[in-house]
């Protein structure tokens, strides 16, 4: 999941070098934290959070194969 979030985020931002993705696994629950430059925060979140919701939906769909629950946190 970490790689998927990283690829999506790097495609959206102006500073792809500052994208950092960490993954914490706790049983079947996985938390993916996405860190971007402050200037790119709006691009990752989108108007009314639409892009953030889309990223979460794609990651959750990919996680169904692994039978895991994934939360994406944008920090």
PQR file with spaces between the fields and no chain letter, atoms N, CA, C, O and H, PARSE charges and radii, in Angstrom:
ATOM       1  N    UNK     1       0.816   -1.191    0.000 -0.4000 1.5000
ATOM       2  CA   UNK     1       0.000    0.000    0.000 -0.0000 2.0000
ATOM       3  C    UNK     1       0.865    1.262    0.000  0.5500 1.7000
ATOM       4  O    UNK     1       0.507    2.282   -0.589 -0.5500 1.4000
ATOM       5  N    UNK     2       1.996    1.164    0.668 -0.4000 1.5000
ATOM       6  CA   UNK     2       2.895    2.310    0.777 -0.0000 2.0000
ATOM       7  C    UNK     2       3.326    2.797   -0.613  0.5500 1.7000
ATOM       8  O    UNK     2       3.335    3.998   -0.880 -0.5500 1.4000
ATOM       9  H    UNK     2       2.287    0.336    1.147  0.4000 1.0000
ATOM      10  N    UNK     3       3.678    1.869   -1.478 -0.4000 1.5000
ATOM      11  CA   UNK     3       4.147    2.230   -2.810 -0.0000 2.0000
ATOM      12  C    UNK     3       3.038    2.875   -3.632  0.5500 1.7000
ATOM      13  O    UNK     3       3.286    3.814   -4.388 -0.5500 1.4000
ATOM      14  H    UNK     3       3.671    0.893   -1.261  0.4000 1.0000
ATOM      15  N    UNK     4       1.818    2.371   -3.487 -0.4000 1.5000
ATOM      16  CA   UNK     4       0.682    2.915   -4.228 -0.0000 2.0000
ATOM      17  C    UNK     4       0.425    4.365   -3.840  0.5500 1.7000
ATOM      18  O    UNK     4       0.248    5.218   -4.710 -0.5500 1.4000
ATOM      19  H    UNK     4       1.617    1.608   -2.873  0.4000 1.0000
ATOM      20  N    UNK     5       0.405    4.649   -2.549 -0.4000 1.5000
ATOM      21  CA   UNK     5       0.180    6.014   -2.077 -0.0000 2.0000
ATOM      22  C    UNK     5       1.318    6.923   -2.536  0.5500 1.7000
ATOM      23  O    UNK     5       1.084    8.071   -2.916 -0.5500 1.4000
ATOM      24  H    UNK     5       0.549    3.957   -1.842  0.4000 1.0000
ATOM      25  N    UNK     6       2.532    6.418   -2.502 -0.4000 1.5000
ATOM      26  CA   UNK     6       3.691    7.212   -2.902 -0.0000 2.0000
ATOM      27  C    UNK     6       3.620    7.588   -4.382  0.5500 1.7000
ATOM      28  O    UNK     6       3.899    8.734   -4.737 -0.5500 1.4000
ATOM      29  H    UNK     6       2.722    5.486   -2.194  0.4000 1.0000
ATOM      30  N    UNK     7       3.256    6.655   -5.240 -0.4000 1.5000
ATOM      31  CA   UNK     7       3.158    6.926   -6.672 -0.0000 2.0000
ATOM      32  C    UNK     7       2.066    7.960   -6.954  0.5500 1.7000
ATOM      33  O    UNK     7       2.269    8.880   -7.746 -0.5500 1.4000
ATOM      34  H    UNK     7       3.029    5.725   -4.952  0.4000 1.0000
ATOM      35  N    UNK     8       0.932    7.809   -6.317 -0.4000 1.5000
ATOM      36  CA   UNK     8      -0.179    8.747   -6.524 -0.0000 2.0000
ATOM      37  C    UNK     8       0.213   10.142   -6.053  0.5500 1.7000
ATOM      38  O    UNK     8      -0.010   11.122   -6.765 -0.5500 1.4000
ATOM      39  H    UNK     8       0.767    7.061   -5.674  0.4000 1.0000
ATOM      40  N    UNK     9       0.796   10.241   -4.863 -0.4000 1.5000
ATOM      41  CA   UNK     9       1.148   11.542   -4.293 -0.0000 2.0000
ATOM      42  C    UNK     9       2.220   12.242   -5.121  0.5500 1.7000
ATOM      43  O    UNK     9       2.129   13.446   -5.360 -0.5500 1.4000
ATOM      44  H    UNK     9       0.978    9.445   -4.285  0.4000 1.0000
ATOM      45  N    UNK    10       3.225   11.505   -5.557 -0.4000 1.5000
ATOM      46  CA   UNK    10       4.297   12.128   -6.341 -0.0000 2.0000
ATOM      47  C    UNK    10       3.789   12.663   -7.671  0.5500 1.7000
ATOM      48  O    UNK    10       4.342   13.626   -8.204 -0.5500 1.4000
ATOM      49  H    UNK    10       3.299   10.526   -5.363  0.4000 1.0000
ATOM      50  N    UNK    11       2.743   12.051   -8.212 -0.4000 1.5000
ATOM      51  CA   UNK    11       2.161   12.530   -9.466 -0.0000 2.0000
ATOM      52  C    UNK    11       1.377   13.826   -9.270  0.5500 1.7000
ATOM      53  O    UNK    11       1.199   14.590  -10.219 -0.5500 1.4000
ATOM      54  H    UNK    11       2.294   11.269   -7.779  0.4000 1.0000
ATOM      55  N    UNK    12       0.911   14.075   -8.057 -0.4000 1.5000
ATOM      56  CA   UNK    12       0.068   15.237   -7.791 -0.0000 2.0000
ATOM      57  C    UNK    12       0.841   16.490   -7.399  0.5500 1.7000
ATOM      58  O    UNK    12       0.404   17.597   -7.712 -0.5500 1.4000
ATOM      59  H    UNK    12       1.056   13.454   -7.287  0.4000 1.0000
ATOM      60  N    UNK    13       1.967   16.348   -6.731 -0.4000 1.5000
ATOM      61  CA   UNK    13       2.635   17.481   -6.092 -0.0000 2.0000
ATOM      62  C    UNK    13       3.695   18.124   -6.998  0.5500 1.7000
ATOM      63  O    UNK    13       4.130   17.539   -7.990 -0.5500 1.4000
ATOM      64  H    UNK    13       2.322   15.448   -6.477  0.4000 1.0000
ATOM      65  N    UNK    14       4.094   19.346   -6.624 -0.4000 1.5000
ATOM      66  CA   UNK    14       5.161   20.048   -7.331 -0.0000 2.0000
ATOM      67  C    UNK    14       6.544   19.639   -6.829  0.5500 1.7000
ATOM      68  O    UNK    14       7.525   19.732   -7.567 -0.5500 1.4000
ATOM      69  H    UNK    14       3.741   19.821   -5.818  0.4000 1.0000
ATOM      70  N    UNK    15       6.627   19.184   -5.574 -0.4000 1.5000
ATOM      71  CA   UNK    15       7.895   18.784   -4.968 -0.0000 2.0000
ATOM      72  C    UNK    15       7.866   17.293   -4.639  0.5500 1.7000
ATOM      73  O    UNK    15       7.692   16.926   -3.476 -0.5500 1.4000
ATOM      74  H    UNK    15       5.830   19.108   -4.974  0.4000 1.0000
ATOM      75  N    UNK    16       8.031   16.429   -5.637 -0.4000 1.5000
ATOM      76  CA   UNK    16       7.944   14.987   -5.363 -0.0000 2.0000
ATOM      77  C    UNK    16       9.059   14.467   -4.456  0.5500 1.7000
ATOM      78  O    UNK    16       8.924   13.396   -3.865 -0.5500 1.4000
ATOM      79  H    UNK    16       8.172   16.726   -6.582  0.4000 1.0000
ATOM      80  N    UNK    17      10.154   15.211   -4.342 -0.4000 1.5000
ATOM      81  CA   UNK    17      11.253   14.773   -3.473 -0.0000 2.0000
ATOM      82  C    UNK    17      10.882   14.865   -1.994  0.5500 1.7000
ATOM      83  O    UNK    17      11.492   14.196   -1.159 -0.5500 1.4000
ATOM      84  H    UNK    17      10.264   16.081   -4.822  0.4000 1.0000
ATOM      85  N    UNK    18       9.888   15.687   -1.667 -0.4000 1.5000
ATOM      86  CA   UNK    18       9.505   15.881   -0.267 -0.0000 2.0000
ATOM      87  C    UNK    18       8.362   14.962    0.165  0.5500 1.7000
ATOM      88  O    UNK    18       7.866   15.082    1.285 -0.5500 1.4000
ATOM      89  H    UNK    18       9.393   16.230   -2.345  0.4000 1.0000
ATOM      90  N    UNK    19       7.944   14.059   -0.698 -0.4000 1.5000
ATOM      91  CA   UNK    19       6.885   13.114   -0.348 -0.0000 2.0000
ATOM      92  C    UNK    19       7.493   11.974    0.469  0.5500 1.7000
ATOM      93  O    UNK    19       8.430   11.307    0.032 -0.5500 1.4000
ATOM      94  H    UNK    19       8.346   13.961   -1.608  0.4000 1.0000
ATOM      95  N    UNK    20       6.938   11.767    1.665 -0.4000 1.5000
ATOM      96  CA   UNK    20       7.390   10.684    2.537 -0.0000 2.0000
ATOM      97  C    UNK    20       6.159    9.890    2.962  0.5500 1.7000
ATOM      98  O    UNK    20       5.183   10.448    3.463 -0.5500 1.4000
ATOM      99  H    UNK    20       6.176   12.308    2.020  0.4000 1.0000
ATOM     100  N    UNK    21       6.226    8.574    2.752 -0.4000 1.5000
ATOM     101  CA   UNK    21       5.110    7.710    3.113 -0.0000 2.0000
ATOM     102  C    UNK    21       5.615    6.675    4.111  0.5500 1.7000
ATOM     103  O    UNK    21       6.608    5.989    3.867 -0.5500 1.4000
ATOM     104  H    UNK    21       7.019    8.120    2.345  0.4000 1.0000
ATOM     105  N    UNK    22       4.911    6.573    5.246 -0.4000 1.5000
ATOM     106  CA   UNK    22       5.254    5.558    6.244 -0.0000 2.0000
ATOM     107  C    UNK    22       4.055    4.644    6.435  0.5500 1.7000
ATOM     108  O    UNK    22       2.903    5.053    6.284 -0.5500 1.4000
ATOM     109  H    UNK    22       4.105    7.130    5.445  0.4000 1.0000
ATOM     110  N    UNK    23       4.353    3.409    6.767 -0.4000 1.5000
ATOM     111  CA   UNK    23       3.293    2.409    6.922 -0.0000 2.0000
ATOM     112  C    UNK    23       3.448    1.719    8.265  0.5500 1.7000
ATOM     113  O    UNK    23       4.525    1.230    8.605 -0.5500 1.4000
ATOM     114  H    UNK    23       5.288    3.077    6.889  0.4000 1.0000
ATOM     115  N    UNK    24       2.358    1.684    9.028 -0.4000 1.5000
ATOM     116  CA   UNK    24       2.355    1.015   10.331 -0.0000 2.0000
ATOM     117  C    UNK    24       1.309   -0.092   10.286  0.5500 1.7000
ATOM     118  O    UNK    24       0.140    0.157    9.993 -0.5500 1.4000
ATOM     119  H    UNK    24       1.482    2.081    8.752  0.4000 1.0000
ATOM     120  N    UNK    25       1.739   -1.309   10.579 -0.4000 1.5000
ATOM     121  CA   UNK    25       0.832   -2.442   10.513 -0.0000 2.0000
ATOM     122  C    UNK    25       0.523   -2.944   11.916  0.5500 1.7000
ATOM     123  O    UNK    25       1.420   -3.122   12.740 -0.5500 1.4000
ATOM     124  H    UNK    25       2.689   -1.511   10.817  0.4000 1.0000
ATOM     125  N    UNK    26      -0.756   -3.168   12.170 -0.4000 1.5000
ATOM     126  CA   UNK    26      -1.204   -3.666   13.462 -0.0000 2.0000
ATOM     127  C    UNK    26      -2.247   -4.755   13.197  0.5500 1.7000
ATOM     128  O    UNK    26      -3.448   -4.486   13.184 -0.5500 1.4000
ATOM     129  H    UNK    26      -1.485   -3.023   11.500  0.4000 1.0000
ATOM     130  N    UNK    27      -1.779   -5.974   12.989 -0.4000 1.5000
ATOM     131  CA   UNK    27      -2.692   -7.066   12.659 -0.0000 2.0000
ATOM     132  C    UNK    27      -3.251   -6.870   11.263  0.5500 1.7000
ATOM     133  O    UNK    27      -2.501   -6.773   10.292 -0.5500 1.4000
ATOM     134  H    UNK    27      -0.803   -6.192   13.000  0.4000 1.0000
ATOM     135  N    UNK    28      -4.572   -6.813   11.166 -0.4000 1.5000
ATOM     136  CA   UNK    28      -5.202   -6.596    9.860 -0.0000 2.0000
ATOM     137  C    UNK    28      -5.407   -5.115    9.564  0.5500 1.7000
ATOM     138  O    UNK    28      -5.865   -4.760    8.477 -0.5500 1.4000
ATOM     139  H    UNK    28      -5.182   -6.891   11.955  0.4000 1.0000
ATOM     140  N    UNK    29      -5.077   -4.252   10.510 -0.4000 1.5000
ATOM     141  CA   UNK    29      -5.205   -2.815   10.306 -0.0000 2.0000
ATOM     142  C    UNK    29      -3.869   -2.228    9.878  0.5500 1.7000
ATOM     143  O    UNK    29      -2.836   -2.499   10.492 -0.5500 1.4000
ATOM     144  H    UNK    29      -4.706   -4.540   11.393  0.4000 1.0000
ATOM     145  N    UNK    30      -3.895   -1.433    8.834 -0.4000 1.5000
ATOM     146  CA   UNK    30      -2.687   -0.781    8.339 -0.0000 2.0000
ATOM     147  C    UNK    30      -2.963    0.715    8.285  0.5500 1.7000
ATOM     148  O    UNK    30      -3.996    1.146    7.772 -0.5500 1.4000
ATOM     149  H    UNK    30      -4.733   -1.214    8.336  0.4000 1.0000
ATOM     150  N    UNK    31      -2.036    1.505    8.817 -0.4000 1.5000
ATOM     151  CA   UNK    31      -2.138    2.962    8.740 -0.0000 2.0000
ATOM     152  C    UNK    31      -1.017    3.466    7.861  0.5500 1.7000
ATOM     153  O    UNK    31       0.158    3.203    8.119 -0.5500 1.4000
ATOM     154  H    UNK    31      -1.197    1.156    9.234  0.4000 1.0000
ATOM     155  N    UNK    32      -1.384    4.193    6.820 -0.4000 1.5000
ATOM     156  CA   UNK    32      -0.412    4.773    5.903 -0.0000 2.0000
ATOM     157  C    UNK    32      -0.427    6.281    6.132  0.5500 1.7000
ATOM     158  O    UNK    32      -1.468    6.925    6.000 -0.5500 1.4000
ATOM     159  H    UNK    32      -2.338    4.407    6.610  0.4000 1.0000
ATOM     160  N    UNK    33       0.731    6.839    6.475 -0.4000 1.5000
ATOM     161  CA   UNK    33       0.842    8.280    6.702 -0.0000 2.0000
ATOM     162  C    UNK    33       1.566    8.914    5.527  0.5500 1.7000
ATOM     163  O    UNK    33       2.643    8.471    5.126 -0.5500 1.4000
ATOM     164  H    UNK    33       1.577    6.316    6.583  0.4000 1.0000
ATOM     165  N    UNK    34       0.961    9.954    4.986 -0.4000 1.5000
ATOM     166  CA   UNK    34       1.516   10.664    3.844 -0.0000 2.0000
ATOM     167  C    UNK    34       1.963   12.044    4.294  0.5500 1.7000
ATOM     168  O    UNK    34       1.155   12.829    4.789 -0.5500 1.4000
ATOM     169  H    UNK    34       0.086   10.314    5.311  0.4000 1.0000
ATOM     170  N    UNK    35       3.241   12.342    4.125 -0.4000 1.5000
ATOM     171  CA   UNK    35       3.802   13.645    4.467 -0.0000 2.0000
ATOM     172  C    UNK    35       4.214   14.336    3.168  0.5500 1.7000
ATOM     173  O    UNK    35       4.957   13.768    2.368 -0.5500 1.4000
ATOM     174  H    UNK    35       3.897   11.704    3.722  0.4000 1.0000
ATOM     175  N    UNK    36       3.729   15.563    2.960 -0.4000 1.5000
ATOM     176  CA   UNK    36       4.109   16.346    1.778 -0.0000 2.0000
ATOM     177  C    UNK    36       4.547   17.737    2.223  0.5500 1.7000
ATOM     178  O    UNK    36       4.356   18.121    3.377 -0.5500 1.4000
ATOM     179  H    UNK    36       3.125   16.024    3.610  0.4000 1.0000
ATOM     180  N    UNK    37       5.131   18.476    1.305 -0.4000 1.5000
ATOM     181  CA   UNK    37       5.540   19.847    1.602 -0.0000 2.0000
ATOM     182  C    UNK    37       4.295   20.681    1.904  0.5500 1.7000
ATOM     183  O    UNK    37       3.229   20.430    1.341 -0.5500 1.4000
ATOM     184  H    UNK    37       5.286   18.164    0.368  0.4000 1.0000
ATOM     185  N    UNK    38       4.425   21.668    2.787 -0.4000 1.5000
ATOM     186  CA   UNK    38       3.257   22.502    3.116 -0.0000 2.0000
ATOM     187  C    UNK    38       2.618   23.165    1.890  0.5500 1.7000
ATOM     188  O    UNK    38       1.402   23.352    1.849 -0.5500 1.4000
ATOM     189  H    UNK    38       5.291   21.871    3.244  0.4000 1.0000
ATOM     190  N    UNK    39       3.427   23.516    0.904 -0.4000 1.5000
ATOM     191  CA   UNK    39       2.896   24.156   -0.303 -0.0000 2.0000
ATOM     192  C    UNK    39       2.058   23.181   -1.144  0.5500 1.7000
ATOM     193  O    UNK    39       1.198   23.608   -1.913 -0.5500 1.4000
ATOM     194  H    UNK    39       4.415   23.364    0.937  0.4000 1.0000
ATOM     195  N    UNK    40       2.303   21.898   -0.999 -0.4000 1.5000
ATOM     196  CA   UNK    40       1.598   20.888   -1.793 -0.0000 2.0000
ATOM     197  C    UNK    40       0.391   20.289   -1.070  0.5500 1.7000
ATOM     198  O    UNK    40      -0.315   19.456   -1.638 -0.5500 1.4000
ATOM     199  H    UNK    40       3.001   21.550   -0.374  0.4000 1.0000
ATOM     200  N    UNK    41       0.151   20.696    0.151 -0.4000 1.5000
ATOM     201  CA   UNK    41      -0.933   20.113    0.940 -0.0000 2.0000
ATOM     202  C    UNK    41      -2.283   20.276    0.238  0.5500 1.7000
ATOM     203  O    UNK    41      -3.084   19.342    0.217 -0.5500 1.4000
ATOM     204  H    UNK    41       0.725   21.373    0.612  0.4000 1.0000
ATOM     205  N    UNK    42      -2.534   21.430   -0.322 -0.4000 1.5000
ATOM     206  CA   UNK    42      -3.807   21.675   -1.000 -0.0000 2.0000
ATOM     207  C    UNK    42      -4.002   20.791   -2.219  0.5500 1.7000
ATOM     208  O    UNK    42      -5.127   20.399   -2.528 -0.5500 1.4000
ATOM     209  H    UNK    42      -1.883   22.189   -0.305  0.4000 1.0000
ATOM     210  N    UNK    43      -2.927   20.477   -2.906 -0.4000 1.5000
ATOM     211  CA   UNK    43      -3.024   19.637   -4.097 -0.0000 2.0000
ATOM     212  C    UNK    43      -3.349   18.196   -3.735  0.5500 1.7000
ATOM     213  O    UNK    43      -4.028   17.503   -4.493 -0.5500 1.4000
ATOM     214  H    UNK    43      -2.013   20.796   -2.654  0.4000 1.0000
ATOM     215  N    UNK    44      -2.876   17.745   -2.595 -0.4000 1.5000
ATOM     216  CA   UNK    44      -3.133   16.375   -2.176 -0.0000 2.0000
ATOM     217  C    UNK    44      -4.539   16.243   -1.585  0.5500 1.7000
ATOM     218  O    UNK    44      -5.188   15.209   -1.736 -0.5500 1.4000
ATOM     219  H    UNK    44      -2.324   18.307   -1.979  0.4000 1.0000
ATOM     220  N    UNK    45      -4.997   17.291   -0.917 -0.4000 1.5000
ATOM     221  CA   UNK    45      -6.325   17.230   -0.305 -0.0000 2.0000
ATOM     222  C    UNK    45      -7.413   17.549   -1.333  0.5500 1.7000
ATOM     223  O    UNK    45      -8.434   16.862   -1.381 -0.5500 1.4000
ATOM     224  H    UNK    45      -4.469   18.131   -0.794  0.4000 1.0000
ATOM     225  N    UNK    46      -7.209   18.569   -2.145 -0.4000 1.5000
ATOM     226  CA   UNK    46      -8.191   18.932   -3.159 -0.0000 2.0000
ATOM     227  C    UNK    46      -9.339   19.742   -2.590  0.5500 1.7000
ATOM     228  O    UNK    46      -9.459   19.910   -1.376 -0.5500 1.4000
ATOM     229  H    UNK    46      -6.380   19.127   -2.106  0.4000 1.0000
ATOM     230  N    UNK    47     -10.180   20.240   -3.482 -0.4000 1.5000
ATOM     231  CA   UNK    47     -11.339   21.021   -3.047 -0.0000 2.0000
ATOM     232  C    UNK    47     -12.312   20.120   -2.307  0.5500 1.7000
ATOM     233  O    UNK    47     -12.738   19.081   -2.812 -0.5500 1.4000
ATOM     234  H    UNK    47     -10.083   20.103   -4.468  0.4000 1.0000
ATOM     235  N    UNK    48     -12.649   20.544   -1.102 -0.4000 1.5000
ATOM     236  CA   UNK    48     -13.566   19.824   -0.216 -0.0000 2.0000
ATOM     237  C    UNK    48     -13.103   18.391    0.038  0.5500 1.7000
ATOM     238  O    UNK    48     -13.917   17.517    0.337 -0.5500 1.4000
ATOM     239  H    UNK    48     -12.303   21.387   -0.692  0.4000 1.0000
ATOM     240  N    UNK    49     -11.796   18.150   -0.080 -0.4000 1.5000
ATOM     241  CA   UNK    49     -11.237   16.843    0.230 -0.0000 2.0000
ATOM     242  C    UNK    49     -11.470   15.775   -0.817  0.5500 1.7000
ATOM     243  O    UNK    49     -11.346   14.586   -0.525 -0.5500 1.4000
ATOM     244  H    UNK    49     -11.135   18.860   -0.323  0.4000 1.0000
ATOM     245  N    UNK    50     -11.806   16.178   -2.035 -0.4000 1.5000
ATOM     246  CA   UNK    50     -12.152   15.191   -3.062 -0.0000 2.0000
ATOM     247  C    UNK    50     -10.971   14.319   -3.456  0.5500 1.7000
ATOM     248  O    UNK    50     -11.129   13.110   -3.627 -0.5500 1.4000
ATOM     249  H    UNK    50     -11.907   17.144   -2.273  0.4000 1.0000
ATOM     250  N    UNK    51      -9.797   14.905   -3.603 -0.4000 1.5000
ATOM     251  CA   UNK    51      -8.629   14.114   -4.001 -0.0000 2.0000
ATOM     252  C    UNK    51      -8.231   13.172   -2.866  0.5500 1.7000
ATOM     253  O    UNK    51      -7.891   12.014   -3.110 -0.5500 1.4000
ATOM     254  H    UNK    51      -9.669   15.887   -3.464  0.4000 1.0000
ATOM     255  N    UNK    52      -8.273   13.658   -1.640 -0.4000 1.5000
ATOM     256  CA   UNK    52      -7.951   12.803   -0.495 -0.0000 2.0000
ATOM     257  C    UNK    52      -8.918   11.622   -0.422  0.5500 1.7000
ATOM     258  O    UNK    52      -8.497   10.495   -0.160 -0.5500 1.4000
ATOM     259  H    UNK    52      -8.549   14.598   -1.442  0.4000 1.0000
ATOM     260  N    UNK    53     -10.196   11.866   -0.649 -0.4000 1.5000
ATOM     261  CA   UNK    53     -11.186   10.790   -0.632 -0.0000 2.0000
ATOM     262  C    UNK    53     -10.915    9.787   -1.748  0.5500 1.7000
ATOM     263  O    UNK    53     -11.071    8.581   -1.559 -0.5500 1.4000
ATOM     264  H    UNK    53     -10.538   12.781   -0.862  0.4000 1.0000
ATOM     265  N    UNK    54     -10.508   10.293   -2.914 -0.4000 1.5000
ATOM     266  CA   UNK    54     -10.213    9.406   -4.040 -0.0000 2.0000
ATOM     267  C    UNK    54      -8.994    8.534   -3.744  0.5500 1.7000
ATOM     268  O    UNK    54      -8.992    7.343   -4.054 -0.5500 1.4000
ATOM     269  H    UNK    54     -10.382   11.273   -3.068  0.4000 1.0000
ATOM     270  N    UNK    55      -7.962    9.122   -3.146 -0.4000 1.5000
ATOM     271  CA   UNK    55      -6.770    8.349   -2.781 -0.0000 2.0000
ATOM     272  C    UNK    55      -7.156    7.247   -1.798  0.5500 1.7000
ATOM     273  O    UNK    55      -6.733    6.100   -1.943 -0.5500 1.4000
ATOM     274  H    UNK    55      -7.964   10.090   -2.893  0.4000 1.0000
ATOM     275  N    UNK    56      -7.956    7.601   -0.803 -0.4000 1.5000
ATOM     276  CA   UNK    56      -8.383    6.613    0.195 -0.0000 2.0000
ATOM     277  C    UNK    56      -9.204    5.497   -0.443  0.5500 1.7000
ATOM     278  O    UNK    56      -9.061    4.331   -0.078 -0.5500 1.4000
ATOM     279  H    UNK    56      -8.299    8.533   -0.685  0.4000 1.0000
ATOM     280  N    UNK    57     -10.061    5.854   -1.391 -0.4000 1.5000
ATOM     281  CA   UNK    57     -10.903    4.847   -2.047 -0.0000 2.0000
ATOM     282  C    UNK    57     -10.057    3.869   -2.866  0.5500 1.7000
ATOM     283  O    UNK    57     -10.312    2.665   -2.851 -0.5500 1.4000
ATOM     284  H    UNK    57     -10.178    6.802   -1.688  0.4000 1.0000
ATOM     285  N    UNK    58      -9.060    4.381   -3.573 -0.4000 1.5000
ATOM     286  CA   UNK    58      -8.198    3.516   -4.379 -0.0000 2.0000
ATOM     287  C    UNK    58      -7.401    2.573   -3.480  0.5500 1.7000
ATOM     288  O    UNK    58      -7.269    1.386   -3.778 -0.5500 1.4000
ATOM     289  H    UNK    58      -8.853    5.359   -3.585  0.4000 1.0000
ATOM     290  N    UNK    59      -6.874    3.104   -2.386 -0.4000 1.5000
ATOM     291  CA   UNK    59      -6.071    2.283   -1.477 -0.0000 2.0000
ATOM     292  C    UNK    59      -6.939    1.223   -0.798  0.5500 1.7000
ATOM     293  O    UNK    59      -6.511    0.079   -0.644 -0.5500 1.4000
ATOM     294  H    UNK    59      -6.981    4.069   -2.145  0.4000 1.0000
ATOM     295  N    UNK    60      -8.145    1.593   -0.394 -0.4000 1.5000
ATOM     296  CA   UNK    60      -9.031    0.615    0.242 -0.0000 2.0000
ATOM     297  C    UNK    60      -9.426   -0.485   -0.737  0.5500 1.7000
ATOM     298  O    UNK    60      -9.537   -1.648   -0.349 -0.5500 1.4000
ATOM     299  H    UNK    60      -8.493    2.522   -0.518  0.4000 1.0000
ATOM     300  N    UNK    61      -9.638   -0.129   -1.997 -0.4000 1.5000
ATOM     301  CA   UNK    61      -9.967   -1.137   -3.006 -0.0000 2.0000
ATOM     302  C    UNK    61      -8.793   -2.089   -3.212  0.5500 1.7000
ATOM     303  O    UNK    61      -8.992   -3.295   -3.360 -0.5500 1.4000
ATOM     304  H    UNK    61      -9.548    0.816   -2.312  0.4000 1.0000
ATOM     305  N    UNK    62      -7.583   -1.561   -3.222 -0.4000 1.5000
ATOM     306  CA   UNK    62      -6.393   -2.403   -3.381 -0.0000 2.0000
ATOM     307  C    UNK    62      -6.189   -3.289   -2.151  0.5500 1.7000
ATOM     308  O    UNK    62      -5.667   -4.397   -2.265 -0.5500 1.4000
ATOM     309  H    UNK    62      -7.421   -0.582   -3.102  0.4000 1.0000
ATOM     310  N    UNK    63      -6.595   -2.809   -0.992 -0.4000 1.5000
ATOM     311  CA   UNK    63      -6.403   -3.566    0.245 -0.0000 2.0000
ATOM     312  C    UNK    63      -7.375   -4.739    0.360  0.5500 1.7000
ATOM     313  O    UNK    63      -7.131   -5.664    1.135 -0.5500 1.4000
ATOM     314  H    UNK    63      -7.020   -1.909   -0.899  0.4000 1.0000
ATOM     315  N    UNK    64      -8.456   -4.716   -0.387 -0.4000 1.5000
ATOM     316  CA   UNK    64      -9.419   -5.817   -0.328 -0.0000 2.0000
ATOM     317  C    UNK    64      -8.781   -7.139   -0.749  0.5500 1.7000
ATOM     318  O    UNK    64      -9.157   -8.199   -0.248 -0.5500 1.4000
ATOM     319  H    UNK    64      -8.654   -3.965   -1.017  0.4000 1.0000
ATOM     320  N    UNK    65      -7.819   -7.078   -1.667 -0.4000 1.5000
ATOM     321  CA   UNK    65      -7.137   -8.289   -2.114 -0.0000 2.0000
ATOM     322  C    UNK    65      -6.384   -8.949   -0.961  0.5500 1.7000
ATOM     323  O    UNK    65      -6.340  -10.175   -0.853 -0.5500 1.4000
ATOM     324  H    UNK    65      -7.514   -6.217   -2.075  0.4000 1.0000
ATOM     325  N    UNK    66      -5.795   -8.121   -0.107 -0.4000 1.5000
ATOM     326  CA   UNK    66      -5.003   -8.626    1.013 -0.0000 2.0000
ATOM     327  C    UNK    66      -5.850   -8.879    2.255  0.5500 1.7000
ATOM     328  O    UNK    66      -5.343   -9.332    3.281 -0.5500 1.4000
ATOM     329  H    UNK    66      -5.830   -7.126   -0.195  0.4000 1.0000
ATOM     330  N    UNK    67      -7.157   -8.580    2.154 -0.4000 1.5000
ATOM     331  CA   UNK    67      -8.077   -8.765    3.277 -0.0000 2.0000
ATOM     332  C    UNK    67      -7.639   -7.939    4.489  0.5500 1.7000
ATOM     333  O    UNK    67      -7.634   -8.427    5.619 -0.5500 1.4000
ATOM     334  H    UNK    67      -7.569   -8.212    1.320  0.4000 1.0000
ATOM     335  N    UNK    68      -7.271   -6.673    4.233 -0.4000 1.5000
ATOM     336  CA   UNK    68      -6.825   -5.783    5.299 -0.0000 2.0000
ATOM     337  C    UNK    68      -7.634   -4.494    5.268  0.5500 1.7000
ATOM     338  O    UNK    68      -8.245   -4.150    4.256 -0.5500 1.4000
ATOM     339  H    UNK    68      -7.275   -6.276    3.315  0.4000 1.0000
ATOM     340  N    UNK    69      -7.627   -3.788    6.394 -0.4000 1.5000
ATOM     341  CA   UNK    69      -8.276   -2.486    6.497 -0.0000 2.0000
ATOM     342  C    UNK    69      -7.182   -1.430    6.509  0.5500 1.7000
ATOM     343  O    UNK    69      -6.287   -1.466    7.353 -0.5500 1.4000
ATOM     344  H    UNK    69      -7.131   -4.068    7.217  0.4000 1.0000
ATOM     345  N    UNK    70      -7.252   -0.491    5.575 -0.4000 1.5000
ATOM     346  CA   UNK    70      -6.196    0.508    5.437 -0.0000 2.0000
ATOM     347  C    UNK    70      -6.780    1.898    5.671  0.5500 1.7000
ATOM     348  O    UNK    70      -7.821    2.256    5.119 -0.5500 1.4000
ATOM     349  H    UNK    70      -7.979   -0.462    4.889  0.4000 1.0000
ATOM     350  N    UNK    71      -6.082    2.675    6.507 -0.4000 1.5000
ATOM     351  CA   UNK    71      -6.418    4.076    6.731 -0.0000 2.0000
ATOM     352  C    UNK    71      -5.287    4.918    6.173  0.5500 1.7000
ATOM     353  O    UNK    71      -4.114    4.635    6.416 -0.5500 1.4000
ATOM     354  H    UNK    71      -5.237    2.385    6.956  0.4000 1.0000
ATOM     355  N    UNK    72      -5.645    5.964    5.416 -0.4000 1.5000
ATOM     356  CA   UNK    72      -4.627    6.872    4.881 -0.0000 2.0000
ATOM     357  C    UNK    72      -4.753    8.202    5.612  0.5500 1.7000
ATOM     358  O    UNK    72      -5.800    8.847    5.567 -0.5500 1.4000
ATOM     359  H    UNK    72      -6.598    6.193    5.218  0.4000 1.0000
ATOM     360  N    UNK    73      -3.681    8.608    6.283 -0.4000 1.5000
ATOM     361  CA   UNK    73      -3.640    9.872    7.009 -0.0000 2.0000
ATOM     362  C    UNK    73      -2.702   10.828    6.278  0.5500 1.7000
ATOM     363  O    UNK    73      -1.547   10.495    6.011 -0.5500 1.4000
ATOM     364  H    UNK    73      -2.830    8.084    6.320  0.4000 1.0000
ATOM     365  N    UNK    74      -3.201   12.002    5.962 -0.4000 1.5000
ATOM     366  CA   UNK    74      -2.369   13.037    5.336 -0.0000 2.0000
ATOM     367  C    UNK    74      -1.911   13.971    6.428  0.5500 1.7000
ATOM     368  O    UNK    74      -2.721   14.640    7.069 -0.5500 1.4000
ATOM     369  H    UNK    74      -4.139   12.272    6.178  0.4000 1.0000
ATOM     370  N    UNK    75      -0.604   14.013    6.639 -0.4000 1.5000
ATOM     371  CA   UNK    75      -0.031   14.777    7.754 -0.0000 2.0000
ATOM     372  C    UNK    75       0.671   16.001    7.218  0.5500 1.7000
ATOM     373  O    UNK    75       1.224   16.784    7.991 -0.5500 1.4000
ATOM     374  H    UNK    75       0.054   13.469    6.118  0.4000 1.0000
